[in-house]
Amino acid sequence: QVQLVESGGGLVQPGGSLRLSCAASGFSLDANAIGWFRQAPGKGREGVSCITSSGAYTFYADSVEGRFTISRDNAKNTVYLEMNSLKPEDTAVYYCAARRRLASCSLIENAYDYWGQGIQVTASS
């Protein structure tokens, strides 16, 4: 059973930090590029960040560049998204996604084959 499970979300004040985790089961992530996406209330799903299978290349949306950091630990079959200096506009449901047997990075939603269930991140006073 192929599964991705996000964890680490919650409520923080603006300026705070959260670290999201995406744990894979049923397959090994070492051959898969991973993306993080988010969907804010009233908006479509937005690509946030991606990382190649080896972790050698990462990419960020302009809205999070310099504040978010994506990383992976293939030995733990887990990908992380460190979110710093959170803003109210970062409030959204965050999803991780994996490309099937593809290592290259993409922020295009349709490029991904496996999706987690999503986890709420709220930055609010």
N, C-alpha and C positions, 0 to 999 in steps of 0.2 A: 504494500500500500504506500503510494507516494504521498507525502504530506509535508507541508511547511507550516510552522506554528510560530506566530509572533508573540513576544512577551516584552514587558518592561515599560509599557505605556502608563499613563495616568494623568493627574492634574498637577500642574506646576504654575507658579507665578511667572509673569513675563520676566525674562532675564535668567530664568532657571535652566536646568539641564535635565535631560533624560537619555538613557541608553536603551535602545531597542535591540532585541535579539530575534533572529530568525533561525530556528532549528529545523533541520531537514531530517526526515526519516524515510526509509524505503529506497533511497538512492544516495549516492555519494556526490557531494557538491564540487569535488575537485575538478570536474570537467564542465562545470556550469557557470556561466555568468549569472549574477544575481542583481536584481533591481529592487529599489524601494520606490513605492508610489504612495500618493495620498489623495484623499477625496474630502474636501471641505464641504460644509453644508451649502447646498445650492450650487455646487460646482462639479465639474467632471473630474475624472481621475487624472492626476498630474504626476509626471515622472519627477522624482526627487534626486535620485542618485543611482549609480550602478557601479559594479566592480567586475573585472574580468576573473576568469577561473583561478588564475594564479595570484590575483591581487596586484599585478604589476601596473594596471591602469585603472583609474577611477574617474568618474565624471559626475558633475553636480549641476543641478538647475541653478540659474542665476539667483533665484530667490533665497537659496540656502548656502551658496558658495561662501566659504570662510567661516561658517557657523556649524555646519554638519560635517561629520567625517564617517565614511563607510570603511569597514574593514572586514576581514574574514579570518577564520581559523578553521582550515580544512580538516585538521585532525579532529576537531570537535564537531565537524559538519554544521557549522554555525556561521552566520553573517551578522554583523552588528551595524547599527547606525547610532553614532554619538551625536546628540543634538544639544548644542549650546546656544546661549543667548536667545532663548525661545521668545517668539513674538506671538501676539494674539492671532495673527494671520497664519501661523503654523498649525493652528488647531484643525484637526482633521482625523479621519481614520487612516492609519498607515498600513500598507500592505507590502509584504515581500513577495518576490516572484523569481522563478528560475527558468532559464532557457534549457530546453532539452538537448543535451549533448552539443551545446554551442558555447564557446568560451568568450565570445566578443561582447563588449558592453553596449547597451542600448537603453534609451529612455522611451522607446516606443512601446506602448502597452501591448500591442498585438504581437510583439516579438517574443513574448513569454508564454510558456506552456503550463507551468504549475504556479498556483497562487495560494497564499495563506488566507486565513479567514479575516484578517484585519484586526487592528487594535487601536483604541482611542487614545489620542494625545490632545490634551487641552492645556493651553497657556492662557490663563485668565486671572485677573485680580479679584 
